[in-house]
Amino acid sequence: MSEVAGYEAARTASGRPVSLVELIDQLLADGVVIEGQLVLAVADIDLVQLDLGVLLAAVTEAPAR
């Protein structure tokens, strides 16, 4: 993979480039949690505070008996 617009391709620990499909496949296989916090404030007064959390994981179907 080449560098595009200042972004470098993701690489494994061995230095091999990783495609986007491989990266997403690995993340879904293991699962990933994304957390964040958003605060809307005016004049240093917090008006809205949102705590966000997302769990991404693949679901496999159980084999039929």
mmCIF file of the N, C-alpha and C atoms, coordinates in Angstrom:
data_MODEL
# 
_entry.id   MODEL 
# 
loop_
_atom_site.group_PDB 
_atom_site.id 
_atom_site.type_symbol 
_atom_site.label_atom_id 
_atom_site.label_alt_id 
_atom_site.label_comp_id 
_atom_site.label_asym_id 
_atom_site.label_entity_id 
_atom_site.label_seq_id 
_atom_site.pdbx_PDB_ins_code 
_atom_site.Cartn_x 
_atom_site.Cartn_y 
_atom_site.Cartn_z 
_atom_site.occupancy 
_atom_site.B_iso_or_equiv 
_atom_site.pdbx_formal_charge 
_atom_site.auth_seq_id 
_atom_site.auth_comp_id 
_atom_site.auth_asym_id 
_atom_site.auth_atom_id 
_atom_site.pdbx_PDB_model_num 
ATOM 1   N N  . MET A 1 1  ? 0.849   -1.180  0.000  1.00 0.00 ? 1  MET A N  1 
ATOM 2   C CA . MET A 1 1  ? 0.000   0.000   0.000  1.00 0.00 ? 1  MET A CA 1 
ATOM 3   C C  . MET A 1 1  ? 0.889   1.236   0.000  1.00 0.00 ? 1  MET A C  1 
ATOM 4   N N  . SER A 1 2  ? 0.425   2.245   -0.616 1.00 0.00 ? 2  SER A N  1 
ATOM 5   C CA . SER A 1 2  ? 1.213   3.462   -0.681 1.00 0.00 ? 2  SER A CA 1 
ATOM 6   C C  . SER A 1 2  ? 0.612   4.536   0.217  1.00 0.00 ? 2  SER A C  1 
ATOM 7   N N  . GLU A 1 3  ? 1.386   5.564   0.441  1.00 0.00 ? 3  GLU A N  1 
ATOM 8   C CA . GLU A 1 3  ? 0.932   6.669   1.266  1.00 0.00 ? 3  GLU A CA 1 
ATOM 9   C C  . GLU A 1 3  ? -0.008  7.545   0.455  1.00 0.00 ? 3  GLU A C  1 
ATOM 10  N N  . VAL A 1 4  ? -1.155  7.903   1.033  1.00 0.00 ? 4  VAL A N  1 
ATOM 11  C CA . VAL A 1 4  ? -2.142  8.722   0.344  1.00 0.00 ? 4  VAL A CA 1 
ATOM 12  C C  . VAL A 1 4  ? -2.464  9.922   1.218  1.00 0.00 ? 4  VAL A C  1 
ATOM 13  N N  . ALA A 1 5  ? -2.274  11.093  0.680  1.00 0.00 ? 5  ALA A N  1 
ATOM 14  C CA . ALA A 1 5  ? -2.645  12.348  1.353  1.00 0.00 ? 5  ALA A CA 1 
ATOM 15  C C  . ALA A 1 5  ? -2.111  12.427  2.777  1.00 0.00 ? 5  ALA A C  1 
ATOM 16  N N  . GLY A 1 6  ? -0.874  11.993  3.001  1.00 0.00 ? 6  GLY A N  1 
ATOM 17  C CA . GLY A 1 6  ? -0.271  12.121  4.320  1.00 0.00 ? 6  GLY A CA 1 
ATOM 18  C C  . GLY A 1 6  ? -0.582  10.997  5.280  1.00 0.00 ? 6  GLY A C  1 
ATOM 19  N N  . TYR A 1 7  ? -1.331  9.976   4.852  1.00 0.00 ? 7  TYR A N  1 
ATOM 20  C CA . TYR A 1 7  ? -1.658  8.849   5.712  1.00 0.00 ? 7  TYR A CA 1 
ATOM 21  C C  . TYR A 1 7  ? -0.823  7.651   5.310  1.00 0.00 ? 7  TYR A C  1 
ATOM 22  N N  . GLU A 1 8  ? -0.280  6.953   6.294  1.00 0.00 ? 8  GLU A N  1 
ATOM 23  C CA . GLU A 1 8  ? 0.539   5.785   6.022  1.00 0.00 ? 8  GLU A CA 1 
ATOM 24  C C  . GLU A 1 8  ? -0.305  4.532   6.202  1.00 0.00 ? 8  GLU A C  1 
ATOM 25  N N  . ALA A 1 9  ? -0.043  3.519   5.392  1.00 0.00 ? 9  ALA A N  1 
ATOM 26  C CA . ALA A 1 9  ? -0.785  2.264   5.462  1.00 0.00 ? 9  ALA A CA 1 
ATOM 27  C C  . ALA A 1 9  ? -0.558  1.592   6.814  1.00 0.00 ? 9  ALA A C  1 
ATOM 28  N N  . ALA A 1 10 ? -1.600  0.914   7.316  1.00 0.00 ? 10 ALA A N  1 
ATOM 29  C CA . ALA A 1 10 ? -1.461  0.146   8.557  1.00 0.00 ? 10 ALA A CA 1 
ATOM 30  C C  . ALA A 1 10 ? -0.534  -1.029  8.298  1.00 0.00 ? 10 ALA A C  1 
ATOM 31  N N  . ARG A 1 11 ? 0.240   -1.389  9.303  1.00 0.00 ? 11 ARG A N  1 
ATOM 32  C CA . ARG A 1 11 ? 1.195   -2.485  9.141  1.00 0.00 ? 11 ARG A CA 1 
ATOM 33  C C  . ARG A 1 11 ? 1.130   -3.405  10.358 1.00 0.00 ? 11 ARG A C  1 
ATOM 34  N N  . THR A 1 12 ? 1.469   -4.679  10.135 1.00 0.00 ? 12 THR A N  1 
ATOM 35  C CA . THR A 1 12 ? 1.554   -5.639  11.223 1.00 0.00 ? 12 THR A CA 1 
ATOM 36  C C  . THR A 1 12 ? 2.858   -5.418  11.977 1.00 0.00 ? 12 THR A C  1 
ATOM 37  N N  . ALA A 1 13 ? 3.047   -6.167  13.063 1.00 0.00 ? 13 ALA A N  1 
ATOM 38  C CA . ALA A 1 13 ? 4.277   -6.051  13.840 1.00 0.00 ? 13 ALA A CA 1 
ATOM 39  C C  . ALA A 1 13 ? 5.493   -6.423  13.002 1.00 0.00 ? 13 ALA A C  1 
ATOM 40  N N  . SER A 1 14 ? 5.313   -7.304  12.012 1.00 0.00 ? 14 SER A N  1 
ATOM 41  C CA . SER A 1 14 ? 6.429   -7.704  11.152 1.00 0.00 ? 14 SER A CA 1 
ATOM 42  C C  . SER A 1 14 ? 6.678   -6.704  10.031 1.00 0.00 ? 14 SER A C  1 
ATOM 43  N N  . GLY A 1 15 ? 5.831   -5.684  9.916  1.00 0.00 ? 15 GLY A N  1 
ATOM 44  C CA . GLY A 1 15 ? 6.019   -4.653  8.901  1.00 0.00 ? 15 GLY A CA 1 
ATOM 45  C C  . GLY A 1 15 ? 5.231   -4.881  7.631  1.00 0.00 ? 15 GLY A C  1 
ATOM 46  N N  . ARG A 1 16 ? 4.457   -5.968  7.571  1.00 0.00 ? 16 ARG A N  1 
ATOM 47  C CA . ARG A 1 16 ? 3.658   -6.265  6.378  1.00 0.00 ? 16 ARG A CA 1 
ATOM 48  C C  . ARG A 1 16 ? 2.442   -5.336  6.336  1.00 0.00 ? 16 ARG A C  1 
ATOM 49  N N  . PRO A 1 17 ? 2.156   -4.736  5.174  1.00 0.00 ? 17 PRO A N  1 
ATOM 50  C CA . PRO A 1 17 ? 0.960   -3.883  5.062  1.00 0.00 ? 17 PRO A CA 1 
ATOM 51  C C  . PRO A 1 17 ? -0.320  -4.691  5.283  1.00 0.00 ? 17 PRO A C  1 
ATOM 52  N N  . VAL A 1 18 ? -1.322  -4.063  5.884  1.00 0.00 ? 18 VAL A N  1 
ATOM 53  C CA . VAL A 1 18 ? -2.597  -4.718  6.170  1.00 0.00 ? 18 VAL A CA 1 
ATOM 54  C C  . VAL A 1 18 ? -3.689  -3.992  5.393  1.00 0.00 ? 18 VAL A C  1 
ATOM 55  N N  . SER A 1 19 ? -4.520  -4.764  4.691  1.00 0.00 ? 19 SER A N  1 
ATOM 56  C CA . SER A 1 19 ? -5.624  -4.148  3.960  1.00 0.00 ? 19 SER A CA 1 
ATOM 57  C C  . SER A 1 19 ? -6.754  -3.803  4.930  1.00 0.00 ? 19 SER A C  1 
ATOM 58  N N  . LEU A 1 20 ? -7.635  -2.936  4.501  1.00 0.00 ? 20 LEU A N  1 
ATOM 59  C CA . LEU A 1 20 ? -8.768  -2.528  5.327  1.00 0.00 ? 20 LEU A CA 1 
ATOM 60  C C  . LEU A 1 20 ? -9.654  -3.722  5.657  1.00 0.00 ? 20 LEU A C  1 
ATOM 61  N N  . VAL A 1 21 ? -9.847  -4.620  4.700  1.00 0.00 ? 21 VAL A N  1 
ATOM 62  C CA . VAL A 1 21 ? -10.677 -5.811  4.923  1.00 0.00 ? 21 VAL A CA 1 
ATOM 63  C C  . VAL A 1 21 ? -10.061 -6.696  6.001  1.00 0.00 ? 21 VAL A C  1 
ATOM 64  N N  . GLU A 1 22 ? -8.736  -6.895  5.947  1.00 0.00 ? 22 GLU A N  1 
ATOM 65  C CA . GLU A 1 22 ? -8.059  -7.701  6.966  1.00 0.00 ? 22 GLU A CA 1 
ATOM 66  C C  . GLU A 1 22 ? -8.187  -7.059  8.346  1.00 0.00 ? 22 GLU A C  1 
ATOM 67  N N  . LEU A 1 23 ? -8.048  -5.748  8.397  1.00 0.00 ? 23 LEU A N  1 
ATOM 68  C CA . LEU A 1 23 ? -8.151  -5.031  9.660  1.00 0.00 ? 23 LEU A CA 1 
ATOM 69  C C  . LEU A 1 23 ? -9.546  -5.164  10.264 1.00 0.00 ? 23 LEU A C  1 
ATOM 70  N N  . ILE A 1 24 ? -10.573 -4.959  9.462  1.00 0.00 ? 24 ILE A N  1 
ATOM 71  C CA . ILE A 1 24 ? -11.956 -5.075  9.944  1.00 0.00 ? 24 ILE A CA 1 
ATOM 72  C C  . ILE A 1 24 ? -12.262 -6.506  10.363 1.00 0.00 ? 24 ILE A C  1 
ATOM 73  N N  . ASP A 1 25 ? -11.779 -7.491  9.584  1.00 0.00 ? 25 ASP A N  1 
ATOM 74  C CA . ASP A 1 25 ? -11.990 -8.895  9.922  1.00 0.00 ? 25 ASP A CA 1 
ATOM 75  C C  . ASP A 1 25 ? -11.385 -9.228  11.282 1.00 0.00 ? 25 ASP A C  1 
ATOM 76  N N  . GLN A 1 26 ? -10.182 -8.760  11.526 1.00 0.00 ? 26 GLN A N  1 
ATOM 77  C CA . GLN A 1 26 ? -9.515  -9.021  12.808 1.00 0.00 ? 26 GLN A CA 1 
ATOM 78  C C  . GLN A 1 26 ? -10.239 -8.327  13.961 1.00 0.00 ? 26 GLN A C  1 
ATOM 79  N N  . LEU A 1 27 ? -10.677 -7.094  13.751 1.00 0.00 ? 27 LEU A N  1 
ATOM 80  C CA . LEU A 1 27 ? -11.398 -6.372  14.806 1.00 0.00 ? 27 LEU A CA 1 
ATOM 81  C C  . LEU A 1 27 ? -12.706 -7.063  15.160 1.00 0.00 ? 27 LEU A C  1 
ATOM 82  N N  . LEU A 1 28 ? -13.443 -7.516  14.137 1.00 0.00 ? 28 LEU A N  1 
ATOM 83  C CA . LEU A 1 28 ? -14.716 -8.179  14.397 1.00 0.00 ? 28 LEU A CA 1 
ATOM 84  C C  . LEU A 1 28 ? -14.523 -9.558  15.012 1.00 0.00 ? 28 LEU A C  1 
ATOM 85  N N  . ALA A 1 29 ? -13.454 -10.244 14.658 1.00 0.00 ? 29 ALA A N  1 
ATOM 86  C CA . ALA A 1 29 ? -13.184 -11.568 15.219 1.00 0.00 ? 29 ALA A CA 1 
ATOM 87  C C  . ALA A 1 29 ? -12.922 -11.473 16.719 1.00 0.00 ? 29 ALA A C  1 
ATOM 88  N N  . ASP A 1 30 ? -12.167 -10.468 17.143 1.00 0.00 ? 30 ASP A N  1 
ATOM 89  C CA . ASP A 1 30 ? -11.834 -10.302 18.555 1.00 0.00 ? 30 ASP A CA 1 
ATOM 90  C C  . ASP A 1 30 ? -12.828 -9.408  19.278 1.00 0.00 ? 30 ASP A C  1 
ATOM 91  N N  . GLY A 1 31 ? -13.480 -8.517  18.558 1.00 0.00 ? 31 GLY A N  1 
ATOM 92  C CA . GLY A 1 31 ? -14.370 -7.536  19.158 1.00 0.00 ? 31 GLY A CA 1 
ATOM 93  C C  . GLY A 1 31 ? -13.598 -6.289  19.529 1.00 0.00 ? 31 GLY A C  1 
ATOM 94  N N  . VAL A 1 32 ? -14.260 -5.169  19.508 1.00 0.00 ? 32 VAL A N  1 
ATOM 95  C CA . VAL A 1 32 ? -13.623 -3.907  19.852 1.00 0.00 ? 32 VAL A CA 1 
ATOM 96  C C  . VAL A 1 32 ? -14.657 -3.023  20.547 1.00 0.00 ? 32 VAL A C  1 
ATOM 97  N N  . VAL A 1 33 ? -14.204 -2.281  21.553 1.00 0.00 ? 33 VAL A N  1 
ATOM 98  C CA . VAL A 1 33 ? -15.065 -1.352  22.277 1.00 0.00 ? 33 VAL A CA 1 
ATOM 99  C C  . VAL A 1 33 ? -14.562 0.061   21.989 1.00 0.00 ? 33 VAL A C  1 
ATOM 100 N N  . ILE A 1 34 ? -15.480 0.923   21.586 1.00 0.00 ? 34 ILE A N  1 
ATOM 101 C CA . ILE A 1 34 ? -15.155 2.323   21.331 1.00 0.00 ? 34 ILE A CA 1 
ATOM 102 C C  . ILE A 1 34 ? -15.926 3.155   22.343 1.00 0.00 ? 34 ILE A C  1 
ATOM 103 N N  . GLU A 1 35 ? -15.218 3.966   23.092 1.00 0.00 ? 35 GLU A N  1 
ATOM 104 C CA . GLU A 1 35 ? -15.861 4.817   24.088 1.00 0.00 ? 35 GLU A CA 1 
ATOM 105 C C  . GLU A 1 35 ? -15.472 6.266   23.850 1.00 0.00 ? 35 GLU A C  1 
ATOM 106 N N  . GLY A 1 36 ? -16.361 7.157   24.202 1.00 0.00 ? 36 GLY A N  1 
ATOM 107 C CA . GLY A 1 36 ? -16.066 8.570   24.052 1.00 0.00 ? 36 GLY A CA 1 
ATOM 108 C C  . GLY A 1 36 ? -16.958 9.402   24.944 1.00 0.00 ? 36 GLY A C  1 
ATOM 109 N N  . GLN A 1 37 ? -16.621 10.666  25.036 1.00 0.00 ? 37 GLN A N  1 
ATOM 110 C CA . GLN A 1 37 ? -17.399 11.590  25.855 1.00 0.00 ? 37 GLN A CA 1 
ATOM 111 C C  . GLN A 1 37 ? -17.512 12.899  25.092 1.00 0.00 ? 37 GLN A C  1 
ATOM 112 N N  . LEU A 1 38 ? -18.719 13.436  25.080 1.00 0.00 ? 38 LEU A N  1 
ATOM 113 C CA . LEU A 1 38 ? -18.980 14.693  24.394 1.00 0.00 ? 38 LEU A CA 1 
ATOM 114 C C  . LEU A 1 38 ? -19.615 15.652  25.388 1.00 0.00 ? 38 LEU A C  1 
ATOM 115 N N  . VAL A 1 39 ? -19.037 16.835  25.504 1.00 0.00 ? 39 VAL A N  1 
ATOM 116 C CA . VAL A 1 39 ? -19.568 17.849  26.419 1.00 0.00 ? 39 VAL A CA 1 
ATOM 117 C C  . VAL A 1 39 ? -19.823 19.120  25.623 1.00 0.00 ? 39 VAL A C  1 
ATOM 118 N N  . LEU A 1 40 ? -21.043 19.613  25.695 1.00 0.00 ? 40 LEU A N  1 
ATOM 119 C CA . LEU A 1 40 ? -21.413 20.876  25.062 1.00 0.00 ? 40 LEU A CA 1 
ATOM 120 C C  . LEU A 1 40 ? -21.461 21.934  26.157 1.00 0.00 ? 40 LEU A C  1 
ATOM 121 N N  . ALA A 1 41 ? -20.600 22.944  26.023 1.00 0.00 ? 41 ALA A N  1 
ATOM 122 C CA . ALA A 1 41 ? -20.506 23.968  27.066 1.00 0.00 ? 41 ALA A CA 1 
ATOM 123 C C  . ALA A 1 41 ? -20.538 25.353  26.439 1.00 0.00 ? 41 ALA A C  1 
ATOM 124 N N  . VAL A 1 42 ? -21.123 26.299  27.192 1.00 0.00 ? 42 VAL A N  1 
ATOM 125 C CA . VAL A 1 42 ? -21.144 27.703  26.793 1.00 0.00 ? 42 VAL A CA 1 
ATOM 126 C C  . VAL A 1 42 ? -20.650 28.500  27.989 1.00 0.00 ? 42 VAL A C  1 
ATOM 127 N N  . ALA A 1 43 ? -19.646 29.325  27.768 1.00 0.00 ? 43 ALA A N  1 
ATOM 128 C CA . ALA A 1 43 ? -19.073 30.163  28.830 1.00 0.00 ? 43 ALA A CA 1 
ATOM 129 C C  . ALA A 1 43 ? -18.648 29.316  30.030 1.00 0.00 ? 43 ALA A C  1 
ATOM 130 N N  . ASP A 1 44 ? -17.979 28.190  29.761 1.00 0.00 ? 44 ASP A N  1 
ATOM 131 C CA . ASP A 1 44 ? -17.496 27.267  30.792 1.00 0.00 ? 44 ASP A CA 1 
ATOM 132 C C  . ASP A 1 44 ? -18.605 26.687  31.665 1.00 0.00 ? 44 ASP A C  1 
ATOM 133 N N  . ILE A 1 45 ? -19.818 26.648  31.145 1.00 0.00 ? 45 ILE A N  1 
ATOM 134 C CA . ILE A 1 45 ? -20.930 26.004  31.836 1.00 0.00 ? 45 ILE A CA 1 
ATOM 135 C C  . ILE A 1 45 ? -21.357 24.815  30.987 1.00 0.00 ? 45 ILE A C  1 
ATOM 136 N N  . ASP A 1 46 ? -21.234 23.596  31.560 1.00 0.00 ? 46 ASP A N  1 
ATOM 137 C CA . ASP A 1 46 ? -21.615 22.389  30.838 1.00 0.00 ? 46 ASP A CA 1 
ATOM 138 C C  . ASP A 1 46 ? -23.130 22.331  30.692 1.00 0.00 ? 46 ASP A C  1 
ATOM 139 N N  . LEU A 1 47 ? -23.608 22.300  29.455 1.00 0.00 ? 47 LEU A N  1 
ATOM 140 C CA . LEU A 1 47 ? -25.036 22.224  29.196 1.00 0.00 ? 47 LEU A CA 1 
ATOM 141 C C  . LEU A 1 47 ? -25.476 20.787  28.911 1.00 0.00 ? 47 LEU A C  1 
ATOM 142 N N  . VAL A 1 48 ? -24.673 20.061  28.151 1.00 0.00 ? 48 VAL A N  1 
ATOM 143 C CA . VAL A 1 48 ? -25.000 18.680  27.785 1.00 0.00 ? 48 VAL A CA 1 
ATOM 144 C C  . VAL A 1 48 ? -23.743 17.837  27.920 1.00 0.00 ? 48 VAL A C  1 
ATOM 145 N N  . GLN A 1 49 ? -23.881 16.668  28.529 1.00 0.00 ? 49 GLN A N  1 
ATOM 146 C CA . GLN A 1 49 ? -22.766 15.735  28.627 1.00 0.00 ? 49 GLN A CA 1 
ATOM 147 C C  . GLN A 1 49 ? -23.256 14.367  28.175 1.00 0.00 ? 49 GLN A C  1 
ATOM 148 N N  . LEU A 1 50 ? -22.589 13.789  27.166 1.00 0.00 ? 50 LEU A N  1 
ATOM 149 C CA . LEU A 1 50 ? -22.943 12.474  26.648 1.00 0.00 ? 50 LEU A CA 1 
ATOM 150 C C  . LEU A 1 50 ? -21.767 11.530  26.836 1.00 0.00 ? 50 LEU A C  1 
ATOM 151 N N  . ASP A 1 51 ? -22.023 10.382  27.444 1.00 0.00 ? 51 ASP A N  1 
ATOM 152 C CA . ASP A 1 51 ? -21.033 9.314   27.528 1.00 0.00 ? 51 ASP A CA 1 
ATOM 153 C C  . ASP A 1 51 ? -21.466 8.246   26.534 1.00 0.00 ? 51 ASP A C  1 
ATOM 154 N N  . LEU A 1 52 ? -20.589 7.958   25.587 1.00 0.00 ? 52 LEU A N  1 
ATOM 155 C CA . LEU A 1 52 ? -20.922 7.059   24.497 1.00 0.00 ? 52 LEU A CA 1 
ATOM 156 C C  . LEU A 1 52 ? -20.100 5.785   24.595 1.00 0.00 ? 52 LEU A C  1 
ATOM 157 N N  . GLY A 1 53 ? -20.710 4.670   24.245 1.00 0.00 ? 53 GLY A N  1 
ATOM 158 C CA . GLY A 1 53 ? -20.001 3.396   24.209 1.00 0.00 ? 53 GLY A CA 1 
ATOM 159 C C  . GLY A 1 53 ? -20.576 2.515   23.119 1.00 0.00 ? 53 GLY A C  1 
ATOM 160 N N  . VAL A 1 54 ? -19.701 1.902   22.333 1.00 0.00 ? 54 VAL A N  1 
ATOM 161 C CA . VAL A 1 54 ? -20.121 1.030   21.238 1.00 0.00 ? 54 VAL A CA 1 
ATOM 162 C C  . VAL A 1 54 ? -19.300 -0.253  21.306 1.00 0.00 ? 54 VAL A C  1 
ATOM 163 N N  . LEU A 1 55 ? -19.951 -1.390  21.173 1.00 0.00 ? 55 LEU A N  1 
ATOM 164 C CA . LEU A 1 55 ? -19.283 -2.677  21.110 1.00 0.00 ? 55 LEU A CA 1 
ATOM 165 C C  . LEU A 1 55 ? -19.503 -3.248  19.724 1.00 0.00 ? 55 LEU A C  1 
ATOM 166 N N  . LEU A 1 56 ? -18.413 -3.530  19.012 1.00 0.00 ? 56 LEU A N  1 
ATOM 167 C CA . LEU A 1 56 ? -18.490 -4.139  17.691 1.00 0.00 ? 56 LEU A CA 1 
ATOM 168 C C  . LEU A 1 56 ? -17.900 -5.535  17.775 1.00 0.00 ? 56 LEU A C  1 
ATOM 169 N N  . ALA A 1 57 ? -18.679 -6.523  17.363 1.00 0.00 ? 57 ALA A N  1 
ATOM 170 C CA . ALA A 1 57 ? -18.192 -7.898  17.363 1.00 0.00 ? 57 ALA A CA 1 
ATOM 171 C C  . ALA A 1 57 ? -18.996 -8.702  16.358 1.00 0.00 ? 57 ALA A C  1 
ATOM 172 N N  . ALA A 1 58 ? -18.371 -9.699  15.803 1.00 0.00 ? 58 ALA A N  1 
ATOM 173 C CA . ALA A 1 58 ? -19.052 -10.586 14.870 1.00 0.00 ? 58 ALA A CA 1 
ATOM 174 C C  . ALA A 1 58 ? -19.890 -11.586 15.658 1.00 0.00 ? 58 ALA A C  1 
ATOM 175 N N  . VAL A 1 59 ? -21.002 -11.990 15.078 1.00 0.00 ? 59 VAL A N  1 
ATOM 176 C CA . VAL A 1 59 ? -21.864 -13.000 15.696 1.00 0.00 ? 59 VAL A CA 1 
ATOM 177 C C  . VAL A 1 59 ? -21.915 -14.194 14.761 1.00 0.00 ? 59 VAL A C  1 
ATOM 178 N N  . THR A 1 60 ? -21.592 -15.350 15.286 1.00 0.00 ? 60 THR A N  1 
ATOM 179 C CA . THR A 1 60 ? -21.669 -16.559 14.471 1.00 0.00 ? 60 THR A CA 1 
ATOM 180 C C  . THR A 1 60 ? -22.906 -17.332 14.841 1.00 0.00 ? 60 THR A C  1 
ATOM 181 N N  . GLU A 1 61 ? -23.469 -17.997 13.872 1.00 0.00 ? 61 GLU A N  1 
ATOM 182 C CA . GLU A 1 61 ? -24.684 -18.772 14.095 1.00 0.00 ? 61 GLU A CA 1 
ATOM 183 C C  . GLU A 1 61 ? -24.321 -20.127 14.678 1.00 0.00 ? 61 GLU A C  1 
ATOM 184 N N  . ALA A 1 62 ? -25.070 -20.546 15.686 1.00 0.00 ? 62 ALA A N  1 
ATOM 185 C CA . ALA A 1 62 ? -24.820 -21.851 16.296 1.00 0.00 ? 62 ALA A CA 1 
ATOM 186 C C  . ALA A 1 62 ? -25.206 -22.941 15.297 1.00 0.00 ? 62 ALA A C  1 
ATOM 187 N N  . PRO A 1 63 ? -24.447 -24.022 15.257 1.00 0.00 ? 63 PRO A N  1 
ATOM 188 C CA . PRO A 1 63 ? -24.782 -25.103 14.332 1.00 0.00 ? 63 PRO A CA 1 
ATOM 189 C C  . PRO A 1 63 ? -26.112 -25.751 14.667 1.00 0.00 ? 63 PRO A C  1 
ATOM 190 N N  . ALA A 1 64 ? -26.860 -26.114 13.634 1.00 0.00 ? 64 ALA A N  1 
ATOM 191 C CA . ALA A 1 64 ? -28.160 -26.775 13.842 1.00 0.00 ? 64 ALA A CA 1 
ATOM 192 C C  . ALA A 1 64 ? -27.951 -28.182 14.373 1.00 0.00 ? 64 ALA A C  1 
ATOM 193 N N  . ARG A 1 65 ? -28.842 -28.608 15.238 1.00 0.00 ? 65 ARG A N  1 
ATOM 194 C CA . ARG A 1 65 ? -28.718 -29.962 15.822 1.00 0.00 ? 65 ARG A CA 1 
ATOM 195 C C  . ARG A 1 65 ? -29.491 -30.952 15.031 1.00 0.00 ? 65 ARG A C  1 
# 
